[in-house]
Amino acid sequence: MTHAAARTLIDMGQLRERQAARALLDLQRARERRAAARALADLRHAQPEAQCAAGKRPPNETELRKGIPANFCVEEVPRSDGTRVDKYYYSPAGKRYRSVTEVKEAMERRARLRTFVFDFNQKKHTWKE
C-alpha cells in the first residue's frame, strides 16, 4: 500500500489508526531496503579506481565482471615451483582475500540489512537479522 493510498483510506475512515500506522511502517521499511540496495549497487559499480601500492594493481575487466569492487587491489604472486600464480585481493582497508568467493561473501555480509520487527501487540520490539 502506498503512502498516498493509506492517507486516502484514513481520510475516508476505512482504516483505523493502528492499521494505518502499520501500513506506513511497512512502506518506510520497503523504502529503506530499496535505498540500501541502490546504495550498494552504486558502491559496486561507481567506485573510484584503487590507489594500489607497489606490486599491486587495480582489478582488470574480467575481475570486475566476477564481482571484485573497483577500489580493491590485486596482487599476483608466482608460486615457488613456477607452475601457477596466486592472486590476492586487498580491500581499501588492507584486508587480504584469497579468492573471488571470499570477496563476494565479505561484500554480502556487509550488505545484509538488519530489520526492525514492530508489532503493536508486543511490549518489546526486536531486531531481526
N, CA, C and O atoms as a GROMACS GRO file, in nm:
protein
  516
    1MET      N    1   0.085  -0.117   0.000
    1MET     CA    2   0.000   0.000   0.000
    1MET      C    3   0.090   0.124   0.000
    1MET      O    4   0.184   0.133   0.078
    2THR      N    5   0.060   0.216  -0.087
    2THR     CA    6   0.140   0.337  -0.094
    2THR      C    7   0.100   0.435   0.014
    2THR      O    8  -0.007   0.424   0.075
    3HIS      N    9   0.188   0.530   0.037
    3HIS     CA   10   0.163   0.632   0.138
    3HIS      C   11   0.035   0.709   0.105
    3HIS      O   12  -0.048   0.734   0.193
    4ALA      N   13   0.019   0.747  -0.023
    4ALA     CA   14  -0.099   0.824  -0.064
    4ALA      C   15  -0.226   0.741  -0.046
    4ALA      O   16  -0.329   0.793  -0.002
    5ALA      N   17  -0.219   0.611  -0.080
    5ALA     CA   18  -0.337   0.526  -0.065
    5ALA      C   19  -0.374   0.511   0.082
    5ALA      O   20  -0.492   0.515   0.117
    6ALA      N   21  -0.274   0.495   0.168
    6ALA     CA   22  -0.301   0.484   0.311
    6ALA      C   23  -0.365   0.612   0.364
    6ALA      O   24  -0.461   0.608   0.440
    7ARG      N   25  -0.312   0.727   0.323
    7ARG     CA   26  -0.368   0.855   0.366
    7ARG      C   27  -0.512   0.870   0.318
    7ARG      O   28  -0.597   0.918   0.394
    8THR      N   29  -0.540   0.830   0.195
    8THR     CA   30  -0.676   0.841   0.142
    8THR      C   31  -0.772   0.754   0.223
    8THR      O   32  -0.882   0.797   0.257
    9LEU      N   33  -0.729   0.631   0.253
    9LEU     CA   34  -0.815   0.542   0.330
    9LEU      C   35  -0.837   0.592   0.472
    9LEU      O   36  -0.945   0.575   0.528
   10ILE      N   37  -0.735   0.655   0.530
   10ILE     CA   38  -0.751   0.714   0.663
   10ILE      C   39  -0.855   0.825   0.658
   10ILE      O   40  -0.944   0.833   0.742
   11ASP      N   41  -0.842   0.911   0.556
   11ASP     CA   42  -0.935   1.023   0.542
   11ASP      C   43  -1.078   0.974   0.520
   11ASP      O   44  -1.173   1.036   0.567
   12MET      N   45  -1.093   0.862   0.450
   12MET     CA   46  -1.227   0.810   0.425
   12MET      C   47  -1.279   0.731   0.544
   12MET      O   48  -1.396   0.691   0.545
   13GLY      N   49  -1.195   0.707   0.645
   13GLY     CA   50  -1.239   0.635   0.763
   13GLY      C   51  -1.240   0.485   0.745
   13GLY      O   52  -1.298   0.414   0.828
   14GLN      N   53  -1.177   0.434   0.637
   14GLN     CA   54  -1.179   0.290   0.613
   14GLN      C   55  -1.064   0.218   0.684
   14GLN      O   56  -1.067   0.095   0.698
   15LEU      N   57  -0.965   0.292   0.726
   15LEU     CA   58  -0.854   0.231   0.800
   15LEU      C   59  -0.850   0.291   0.939
   15LEU      O   60  -0.866   0.412   0.957
   16ARG      N   61  -0.831   0.207   1.035
   16ARG     CA   62  -0.813   0.259   1.169
   16ARG      C   63  -0.671   0.310   1.184
   16ARG      O   64  -0.584   0.279   1.103
   17GLU      N   65  -0.648   0.386   1.286
   17GLU     CA   66  -0.518   0.448   1.309
   17GLU      C   67  -0.407   0.344   1.321
   17GLU      O   68  -0.298   0.363   1.267
   18ARG      N   69  -0.435   0.233   1.390
   18ARG     CA   70  -0.334   0.128   1.408
   18ARG      C   71  -0.297   0.064   1.274
   18ARG      O   72  -0.180   0.042   1.246
   19GLN      N   73  -0.398   0.034   1.193
   19GLN     CA   74  -0.372  -0.024   1.062
   19GLN      C   75  -0.294   0.072   0.974
   19GLN      O   76  -0.204   0.032   0.901
   20ALA      N   77  -0.328   0.198   0.983
   20ALA     CA   78  -0.258   0.298   0.903
   20ALA      C   79  -0.112   0.310   0.945
   20ALA      O   80  -0.023   0.319   0.861
   21ALA      N   81  -0.089   0.308   1.075
   21ALA     CA   82   0.049   0.317   1.124
   21ALA      C   83   0.129   0.196   1.078
   21ALA      O   84   0.245   0.209   1.038
   22ARG      N   85   0.069   0.079   1.082
   22ARG     CA   86   0.137  -0.043   1.036
   22ARG      C   87   0.168  -0.034   0.887
   22ARG      O   88   0.277  -0.071   0.844
   23ALA      N   89   0.072   0.014   0.808
   23ALA     CA   90   0.093   0.027   0.664
   23ALA      C   91   0.204   0.126   0.634
   23ALA      O   92   0.287   0.103   0.545
   24LEU      N   93   0.206   0.237   0.706
   24LEU     CA   94   0.310   0.337   0.683
   24LEU      C   95   0.448   0.285   0.726
   24LEU      O   96   0.548   0.317   0.662
   25LEU      N   97   0.453   0.208   0.833
   25LEU     CA   98   0.579   0.149   0.878
   25LEU      C   99   0.632   0.050   0.774
   25LEU      O  100   0.752   0.048   0.745
   26ASP      N  101   0.542  -0.033   0.719
   26ASP     CA  102   0.583  -0.127   0.614
   26ASP      C  103   0.636  -0.053   0.492
   26ASP      O  104   0.735  -0.094   0.433
   27LEU      N  105   0.572   0.056   0.456
   27LEU     CA  106   0.616   0.137   0.343
   27LEU      C  107   0.755   0.196   0.370
   27LEU      O  108   0.841   0.196   0.282
   28GLN      N  109   0.775   0.244   0.491
   28GLN     CA  110   0.905   0.302   0.526
   28GLN      C  111   1.015   0.196   0.519
   28GLN      O  112   1.124   0.224   0.468
   29ARG      N  113   0.989   0.076   0.570
   29ARG     CA  114   1.088  -0.033   0.563
   29ARG      C  115   1.123  -0.067   0.419
   29ARG      O  116   1.240  -0.086   0.385
   30ALA      N  117   1.021  -0.074   0.334
   30ALA     CA  118   1.045  -0.107   0.193
   30ALA      C  119   1.131   0.001   0.127
   30ALA      O  120   1.222  -0.030   0.050
   31ARG      N  121   1.101   0.126   0.157
   31ARG     CA  122   1.182   0.235   0.101
   31ARG      C  123   1.327   0.226   0.148
   31ARG      O  124   1.419   0.247   0.069
   32GLU      N  125   1.347   0.195   0.276
   32GLU     CA  126   1.483   0.184   0.330
   32GLU      C  127   1.558   0.068   0.265
   32GLU      O  128   1.677   0.081   0.234
   33ARG      N  129   1.490  -0.044   0.243
   33ARG     CA  130   1.555  -0.158   0.178
   33ARG      C  131   1.594  -0.125   0.035
   33ARG      O  132   1.703  -0.159  -0.010
   34ARG      N  133   1.504  -0.057  -0.037
   34ARG     CA  134   1.535  -0.019  -0.175
   34ARG      C  135   1.650   0.081  -0.179
   34ARG      O  136   1.737   0.071  -0.266
   35ALA      N  137   1.651   0.176  -0.087
   35ALA     CA  138   1.759   0.275  -0.083
   35ALA      C  139   1.892   0.208  -0.051
   35ALA      O  140   1.995   0.244  -0.110
   36ALA      N  141   1.891   0.112   0.040
   36ALA     CA  142   2.015   0.041   0.074
   36ALA      C  143   2.064  -0.041  -0.044
   36ALA      O  144   2.184  -0.047  -0.071
   37ALA      N  145   1.972  -0.106  -0.115
   37ALA     CA  146   2.010  -0.186  -0.232
   37ALA      C  147   2.069  -0.096  -0.341
   37ALA      O  148   2.168  -0.132  -0.405
   38ARG      N  149   2.007   0.021  -0.363
   38ARG     CA  150   2.061   0.115  -0.462
   38ARG      C  151   2.199   0.164  -0.422
   38ARG      O  152   2.289   0.174  -0.506
   39ALA      N  153   2.216   0.196  -0.294
   39ALA     CA  154   2.346   0.244  -0.246
   39ALA      C  155   2.453   0.138  -0.265
   39ALA      O  156   2.565   0.170  -0.304
   40LEU      N  157   2.419   0.012  -0.238
   40LEU     CA  158   2.515  -0.096  -0.256
   40LEU      C  159   2.550  -0.113  -0.403
   40LEU      O  160   2.667  -0.131  -0.437
   41ALA      N  161   2.450  -0.106  -0.490
   41ALA     CA  162   2.477  -0.118  -0.633
   41ALA      C  163   2.566  -0.003  -0.680
   41ALA      O  164   2.657  -0.024  -0.761
   42ASP      N  165   2.539   0.118  -0.631
   42ASP     CA  166   2.623   0.232  -0.667
   42ASP      C  167   2.766   0.213  -0.620
   42ASP      O  168   2.861   0.246  -0.692
   43LEU      N  169   2.783   0.159  -0.499
   43LEU     CA  170   2.918   0.135  -0.448
   43LEU      C  171   2.992   0.032  -0.531
   43LEU      O  172   3.112   0.046  -0.556
   44ARG      N  173   2.921  -0.070  -0.575
   44ARG     CA  174   2.987  -0.175  -0.653
   44ARG      C  175   3.028  -0.126  -0.791
   44ARG      O  176   3.133  -0.166  -0.842
   45HIS      N  177   2.945  -0.040  -0.852
   45HIS     CA  178   2.969  -0.004  -0.990
   45HIS      C  179   3.035   0.132  -1.010
   45HIS      O  180   3.092   0.158  -1.116
   46ALA      N  181   3.029   0.219  -0.912
   46ALA     CA  182   3.079   0.355  -0.933
   46ALA      C  183   3.192   0.392  -0.837
   46ALA      O  184   3.206   0.508  -0.800
   47GLN      N  185   3.271   0.293  -0.798
   47GLN     CA  186   3.380   0.322  -0.706
   47GLN      C  187   3.499   0.378  -0.783
   47GLN      O  188   3.525   0.336  -0.896
   48PRO      N  189   3.571   0.470  -0.722
   48PRO     CA  190   3.689   0.521  -0.788
   48PRO      C  191   3.795   0.412  -0.798
   48PRO      O  192   3.797   0.318  -0.719
   49GLU      N  193   3.882   0.426  -0.896
   49GLU     CA  194   3.987   0.327  -0.913
   49GLU      C  195   4.078   0.326  -0.791
   49GLU      O  196   4.105   0.430  -0.730
   50ALA      N  197   4.123   0.208  -0.756
   50ALA     CA  198   4.205   0.192  -0.637
   50ALA      C  199   4.342   0.256  -0.653
   50ALA      O  200   4.399   0.257  -0.763
   51GLN      N  201   4.394   0.310  -0.544
   51GLN     CA  202   4.531   0.359  -0.538
   51GLN      C  203   4.613   0.246  -0.479
   51GLN      O  204   4.615   0.228  -0.358
   52CYS      N  205   4.680   0.169  -0.563
   52CYS     CA  206   4.748   0.048  -0.520
   52CYS      C  207   4.896   0.073  -0.494
   52CYS      O  208   4.960   0.154  -0.561
   53ALA      N  209   4.947   0.001  -0.396
   53ALA     CA  210   5.089   0.010  -0.361
   53ALA      C  211   5.172  -0.064  -0.465
   53ALA      O  212   5.118  -0.130  -0.554
   54ALA      N  213   5.302  -0.053  -0.452
   54ALA     CA  214   5.393  -0.121  -0.544
   54ALA      C  215   5.369  -0.271  -0.540
   54ALA      O  216   5.349  -0.328  -0.432
   55GLY      N  217   5.371  -0.335  -0.655
   55GLY     CA  218   5.348  -0.478  -0.663
   55GLY      C  219   5.201  -0.516  -0.674
   55GLY      O  220   5.168  -0.633  -0.692
   56LYS      N  221   5.113  -0.418  -0.662
   56LYS     CA  222   4.969  -0.444  -0.672
   56LYS      C  223   4.913  -0.359  -0.786
   56LYS      O  224   4.973  -0.259  -0.827
   57ARG      N  225   4.798  -0.400  -0.835
   57ARG     CA  226   4.734  -0.328  -0.944
   57ARG      C  227   4.584  -0.323  -0.922
   57ARG      O  228   4.530  -0.401  -0.843
   58PRO      N  229   4.515  -0.231  -0.991
   58PRO     CA  230   4.368  -0.231  -0.983
   58PRO      C  231   4.313  -0.355  -1.057
   58PRO      O  232   4.382  -0.411  -1.142
   59PRO      N  233   4.192  -0.397  -1.025
   59PRO     CA  234   4.135  -0.513  -1.094
   59PRO      C  235   4.109  -0.484  -1.242
   59PRO      O  236   4.072  -0.373  -1.279
   60ASN      N  237   4.129  -0.586  -1.324
   60ASN     CA  238   4.101  -0.571  -1.468
   60ASN      C  239   3.953  -0.597  -1.495
   60ASN      O  240   3.877  -0.626  -1.403
   61GLU      N  241   3.913  -0.588  -1.622
   61GLU     CA  242   3.771  -0.603  -1.658
   61GLU      C  243   3.715  -0.739  -1.620
   61GLU      O  244   3.601  -0.748  -1.574
   62THR      N  245   3.793  -0.844  -1.638
   62THR     CA  246   3.747  -0.979  -1.604
   62THR      C  247   3.718  -0.990  -1.456
   62THR      O  248   3.616  -1.045  -1.416
   63GLU      N  249   3.808  -0.938  -1.374
   63GLU     CA  250   3.789  -0.944  -1.229
   63GLU      C  251   3.672  -0.857  -1.185
   63GLU      O  252   3.598  -0.894  -1.093
   64LEU      N  253   3.653  -0.744  -1.251
   64LEU     CA  254   3.538  -0.659  -1.220
   64LEU      C  255   3.408  -0.732  -1.250
   64LEU      O  256   3.312  -0.724  -1.174
   65ARG      N  257   3.404  -0.804  -1.364
   65ARG     CA  258   3.284  -0.880  -1.401
   65ARG      C  259   3.257  -0.993  -1.303
   65ARG      O  260   3.141  -1.031  -1.281
   66LYS      N  261   3.363  -1.048  -1.243
   66LYS     CA  262   3.346  -1.156  -1.146
   66LYS      C  263   3.296  -1.105  -1.012
   66LYS      O  264   3.253  -1.185  -0.928
   67GLY      N  265   3.299  -0.973  -0.989
   67GLY     CA  266   3.244  -0.918  -0.865
   67GLY      C  267   3.345  -0.849  -0.775
   67GLY      O  268   3.310  -0.812  -0.663
   68ILE      N  269   3.468  -0.832  -0.820
   68ILE     CA  270   3.568  -0.761  -0.740
   68ILE      C  271   3.539  -0.611  -0.752
   68ILE      O  272   3.533  -0.560  -0.864
   69PRO      N  273   3.521  -0.539  -0.641
   69PRO     CA  274   3.496  -0.395  -0.648
   69PRO      C  275   3.615  -0.320  -0.708
   69PRO      O  276   3.729  -0.363  -0.696
   70ALA      N  277   3.587  -0.208  -0.774
   70ALA     CA  278   3.690  -0.132  -0.843
   70ALA      C  279   3.792  -0.070  -0.748
   70ALA      O  280   3.902  -0.036  -0.790
   71ASN      N  281   3.758  -0.054  -0.621
   71ASN     CA  282   3.853   0.009  -0.529
   71ASN      C  283   3.942  -0.092  -0.458
   71ASN      O  284   4.018  -0.055  -0.369
   72PHE      N  285   3.934  -0.220  -0.495
   72PHE     CA  286   4.024  -0.321  -0.441
   72PHE      C  287   4.154  -0.323  -0.522
   72PHE      O  288   4.159  -0.271  -0.634
   73CYS      N  289   4.258  -0.383  -0.466
   73CYS     CA  290   4.384  -0.402  -0.536
   73CYS      C  291   4.408  -0.552  -0.552
   73CYS      O  292   4.361  -0.633  -0.472
   74VAL      N  293   4.482  -0.587  -0.657
   74VAL     CA  294   4.511  -0.727  -0.686
   74VAL      C  295   4.663  -0.745  -0.683
   74VAL      O  296   4.738  -0.667  -0.741
   75GLU      N  297   4.705  -0.850  -0.614
   75GLU     CA  298   4.848  -0.885  -0.612
   75GLU      C  299   4.862  -1.024  -0.670
   75GLU      O  300   4.792  -1.116  -0.627
   76GLU      N  301   4.952  -1.040  -0.766
   76GLU     CA  302   4.977  -1.170  -0.826
   76GLU      C  303   5.112  -1.220  -0.776
   76GLU      O  304   5.214  -1.155  -0.797
   77VAL      N  305   5.111  -1.336  -0.710
   77VAL     CA  306   5.233  -1.392  -0.650
   77VAL      C  307   5.259  -1.527  -0.716
   77VAL      O  308   5.180  -1.620  -0.700
   78PRO      N  309   5.373  -1.538  -0.790
   78PRO     CA  310   5.404  -1.669  -0.851
   78PRO      C  311   5.446  -1.770  -0.743
   78PRO      O  312   5.512  -1.735  -0.646
   79ARG      N  313   5.405  -1.894  -0.762
   79ARG     CA  314   5.444  -2.000  -0.668
   79ARG      C  315   5.592  -2.032  -0.687
   79ARG      O  316   5.650  -2.005  -0.793
   80SER      N  317   5.652  -2.089  -0.586
   80SER     CA  318   5.796  -2.115  -0.590
   80SER      C  319   5.835  -2.214  -0.700
   80SER      O  320   5.945  -2.208  -0.753
   81ASP      N  321   5.744  -2.308  -0.734
   81ASP     CA  322   5.776  -2.403  -0.840
   81ASP      C  323   5.749  -2.346  -0.978
   81ASP      O  324   5.783  -2.408  -1.079
   82GLY      N  325   5.688  -2.228  -0.984
   82GLY     CA  326   5.666  -2.160  -1.111
   82GLY      C  327   5.551  -2.212  -1.194
   82GLY      O  328   5.537  -2.174  -1.310
   83THR      N  329   5.469  -2.300  -1.137
   83THR     CA  330   5.360  -2.357  -1.215
   83THR      C  331   5.236  -2.269  -1.221
   83THR      O  332   5.164  -2.269  -1.321
   84ARG      N  333   5.211  -2.195  -1.115
   84ARG     CA  334   5.090  -2.113  -1.109
   84ARG      C  335   5.119  -1.977  -1.048
   84ARG      O  336   5.226  -1.952  -0.992
   85VAL      N  337   5.019  -1.891  -1.062
   85VAL     CA  338   5.026  -1.759  -0.999
   85VAL      C  339   4.905  -1.747  -0.908
   85VAL      O  340   4.791  -1.764  -0.953
   86ASP      N  341   4.927  -1.717  -0.780
   86ASP     CA  342   4.818  -1.696  -0.685
   86ASP      C  343   4.780  -1.548  -0.686
   86ASP      O  344   4.866  -1.461  -0.688
   87LYS      N  345   4.650  -1.523  -0.683
   87LYS     CA  346   4.600  -1.385  -0.678
   87LYS      C  347   4.545  -1.357  -0.539
   87LYS      O  348   4.471  -1.438  -0.483
   88TYR      N  349   4.583  -1.243  -0.486
   88TYR     CA  350   4.530  -1.197  -0.359
   88TYR      C  351   4.460  -1.064  -0.384
   88TYR      O  352   4.510  -0.979  -0.457
   89TYR      N  353   4.343  -1.047  -0.322
   89TYR     CA  354   4.264  -0.926  -0.339
   89TYR      C  355   4.266  -0.849  -0.208
   89TYR      O  356   4.240  -0.905  -0.101
   90TYR      N  357   4.298  -0.720  -0.216
   90TYR     CA  358   4.310  -0.636  -0.097
   90TYR      C  359   4.200  -0.530  -0.097
   90TYR      O  360   4.180  -0.460  -0.196
   91SER      N  361   4.130  -0.520   0.015
   91SER     CA  362   4.026  -0.417   0.029
   91SER      C  363   4.095  -0.282   0.055
   91SER      O  364   4.215  -0.280   0.084
   92PRO      N  365   4.022  -0.170   0.044
   92PRO     CA  366   4.081  -0.040   0.074
   92PRO      C  367   4.133  -0.031   0.218
   92PRO      O  368   4.223   0.048   0.247
   93ALA      N  369   4.075  -0.111   0.308
   93ALA     CA  370   4.119  -0.112   0.447
   93ALA      C  371   4.244  -0.197   0.467
   93ALA      O  372   4.303  -0.196   0.576
   94GLY      N  373   4.286  -0.270   0.364
   94GLY     CA  374   4.406  -0.351   0.373
   94GLY      C  375   4.382  -0.498   0.402
   94GLY      O  376   4.478  -0.574   0.415
   95LYS      N  377   4.257  -0.541   0.414
   95LYS     CA  378   4.227  -0.682   0.442
   95LYS      C  379   4.254  -0.764   0.317
   95LYS      O  380   4.216  -0.725   0.206
   96ARG      N  381   4.321  -0.879   0.334
   96ARG     CA  382   4.355  -0.965   0.221
   96ARG      C  383   4.252  -1.077   0.206
   96ARG      O  384   4.214  -1.141   0.304
   97TYR      N  385   4.209  -1.099   0.083
   97TYR     CA  386   4.118  -1.208   0.049
   97TYR      C  387   4.189  -1.298  -0.051
   97TYR      O  388   4.262  -1.250  -0.138
   98ARG      N  389   4.168  -1.428  -0.038
   98ARG     CA  390   4.240  -1.523  -0.123
   98ARG      C  391   4.164  -1.566  -0.247
   98ARG      O  392   4.220  -1.632  -0.334
   99SER      N  393   4.036  -1.531  -0.256
   99SER     CA  394   3.958  -1.572  -0.372
   99SER      C  395   3.845  -1.474  -0.399
   99SER      O  396   3.809  -1.392  -0.314
  100VAL      N  397   3.789  -1.485  -0.519
  100VAL     CA  398   3.674  -1.402  -0.556
  100VAL      C  399   3.555  -1.438  -0.466
  100VAL      O  400   3.478  -1.351  -0.427
  101THR      N  401   3.542  -1.566  -0.434
  101THR     CA  402   3.433  -1.612  -0.347
  101THR      C  403   3.442  -1.546  -0.210
  101THR      O  404   3.340  -1.504  -0.155
  102GLU      N  405   3.562  -1.538  -0.155
  102GLU     CA  406   3.581  -1.474  -0.025
  102GLU      C  407   3.540  -1.327  -0.030
  102GLU      O  408   3.476  -1.276   0.062
  103VAL      N  409   3.577  -1.259  -0.139
  103VAL     CA  410   3.542  -1.118  -0.154
  103VAL      C  411   3.391  -1.103  -0.161
  103VAL      O  412   3.334  -1.016  -0.094
  104LYS      N  413   3.324  -1.186  -0.240
  104LYS     CA  414   3.178  -1.179  -0.254
  104LYS      C  415   3.109  -1.204  -0.120
  104LYS      O  416   3.014  -1.134  -0.085
  105GLU      N  417   3.157  -1.304  -0.045
  105GLU     CA  418   3.096  -1.334   0.085
  105GLU      C  419   3.112  -1.216   0.180
  105GLU      O  420   3.020  -1.183   0.255
  106ALA      N  421   3.229  -1.153   0.178
  106ALA     CA  422   3.252  -1.038   0.265
  106ALA      C  423   3.161  -0.922   0.225
  106ALA      O  424   3.108  -0.852   0.312
  107MET      N  425   3.143  -0.900   0.096
  107MET     CA  426   3.055  -0.792   0.050
  107MET      C  427   2.910  -0.821   0.088
  107MET      O  428   2.837  -0.729   0.125
  108GLU      N  429   2.869  -0.947   0.080
  108GLU     CA  430   2.732  -0.982   0.118
  108GLU      C  431   2.709  -0.964   0.268
  108GLU      O  432   2.603  -0.919   0.310
  109ARG      N  433   2.810  -1.000   0.349
  109ARG     CA  434   2.796  -0.981   0.494
  109ARG      C  435   2.779  -0.833   0.526
  109ARG      O  436   2.700  -0.796   0.612
  110ARG      N  437   2.853  -0.747   0.456
  110ARG     CA  438   2.842  -0.604   0.480
  110ARG      C  439   2.708  -0.549   0.433
  110ARG      O  440   2.659  -0.450   0.488
  111ALA      N  441   2.650  -0.613   0.332
  111ALA     CA  442   2.528  -0.560   0.272
  111ALA      C  443   2.401  -0.604   0.343
  111ALA      O  444   2.295  -0.545   0.321
  112ARG      N  445   2.410  -0.706   0.428
  112ARG     CA  446   2.290  -0.753   0.498
  112ARG      C  447   2.230  -0.640   0.580
  112ARG      O  448   2.300  -0.567   0.650
  113LEU      N  449   2.102  -0.630   0.570
  113LEU     CA  450   2.032  -0.526   0.645
  113LEU      C  451   1.967  -0.586   0.767
  113LEU      O  452   1.909  -0.695   0.762
  114ARG      N  453   1.976  -0.515   0.875
  114ARG     CA  454   1.903  -0.555   0.994
  114ARG      C  455   1.767  -0.487   0.989
  114ARG      O  456   1.758  -0.367   0.964
  115THR      N  457   1.664  -0.563   1.011
  115THR     CA  458   1.530  -0.505   1.005
  115THR      C  459   1.469  -0.503   1.144
  115THR      O  460   1.489  -0.594   1.224
  116PHE      N  461   1.395  -0.401   1.171
  116PHE     CA  462   1.329  -0.384   1.299
  116PHE      C  463   1.190  -0.443   1.290
  116PHE      O  464   1.110  -0.403   1.204
  117VAL      N  465   1.160  -0.538   1.378
  117VAL     CA  466   1.029  -0.603   1.379
  117VAL      C  467   0.941  -0.529   1.478
  117VAL      O  468   0.967  -0.529   1.599
  118PHE      N  469   0.838  -0.466   1.426
  118PHE     CA  470   0.749  -0.387   1.510
  118PHE      C  471   0.613  -0.455   1.514
  118PHE      O  472   0.554  -0.486   1.410
  119ASP      N  473   0.565  -0.479   1.633
  119ASP     CA  474   0.435  -0.543   1.650
  119ASP      C  475   0.358  -0.466   1.756
  119ASP      O  476   0.407  -0.448   1.868
  120PHE      N  477   0.239  -0.420   1.722
  120PHE     CA  478   0.159  -0.343   1.816
  120PHE      C  479   0.115  -0.424   1.936
  120PHE      O  480   0.083  -0.368   2.042
  121ASN      N  481   0.113  -0.556   1.922
  121ASN     CA  482   0.066  -0.642   2.031
  121ASN      C  483   0.176  -0.676   2.132
  121ASN      O  484   0.147  -0.731   2.239
  122GLN      N  485   0.300  -0.644   2.101
  122GLN     CA  486   0.411  -0.675   2.190
  122GLN      C  487   0.455  -0.551   2.266
  122GLN      O  488   0.444  -0.438   2.218
  123LYS      N  489   0.505  -0.576   2.386
  123LYS     CA  490   0.562  -0.464   2.461
  123LYS      C  491   0.708  -0.445   2.423
  123LYS      O  492   0.762  -0.334   2.434
  124LYS      N  493   0.772  -0.552   2.380
  124LYS     CA  494   0.912  -0.548   2.342
  124LYS      C  495   0.925  -0.562   2.191
  124LYS      O  496   0.852  -0.641   2.130
  125HIS      N  497   1.013  -0.489   2.131
  125HIS     CA  498   1.035  -0.497   1.986
  125HIS      C  499   1.176  -0.547   1.964
  125HIS      O  500   1.266  -0.519   2.044
  126THR      N  501   1.196  -0.620   1.856
  126THR     CA  502   1.323  -0.687   1.834
  126THR      C  503   1.383  -0.651   1.699
  126THR      O  504   1.314  -0.603   1.608
  127TRP      N  505   1.512  -0.675   1.689
  127TRP     CA  506   1.582  -0.664   1.561
  127TRP      C  507   1.593  -0.802   1.501
  127TRP      O  508   1.621  -0.899   1.572
  128LYS      N  509   1.570  -0.812   1.373
  128LYS     CA  510   1.576  -0.941   1.306
  128LYS      C  511   1.686  -0.936   1.203
  128LYS      O  512   1.694  -0.843   1.123
  129GLU      N  513   1.774  -1.038   1.204
  129GLU     CA  514   1.885  -1.044   1.106
  129GLU      C  515   1.834  -1.093   0.973
  129GLU      O  516   1.911  -1.106   0.879
   0.00000   0.00000   0.00000
